[in-house]
Amino acid sequence: MATASSAGYPESGRSQAARAERHTSAETKPAFKSTEFFVYLAAVVAVLVASAVVGEGPAGVDRFPADQAWLYVTLLTVGYMISRGLAKCGSREPTDRTST
């Protein structure tokens, strides 16, 4: 017959500390604390400033129009989202590790 714990559930043979340790895992840093976030922000600002500063060429045609700048910002955003997804994808450590 299994003994009952204080909560009325049968004991699993593991201590409460071991059960609590099982559910913890390492997670990546929040996005705003990562270096790639600041690089992303700097790249977005650089693209938008470059688009604003680069004026019309000698023929009167805008050499870096706003729609092209926003396309680059969109590509940077997609790249940043993929990099964050990859960073979080492999970040979890096995939860059944035994401490030595």
Secondary structure, 3 states (H helix, E strand, C coil): CCCECCCCCECCCCCHHHHHHHCCCCCCCCHHHCHHHHHHHHHHHHHHHHHHHCCECCCCCECCCHHHHHHHHHHHHHHHHHHHHHHHHCCCCCCCCCCC
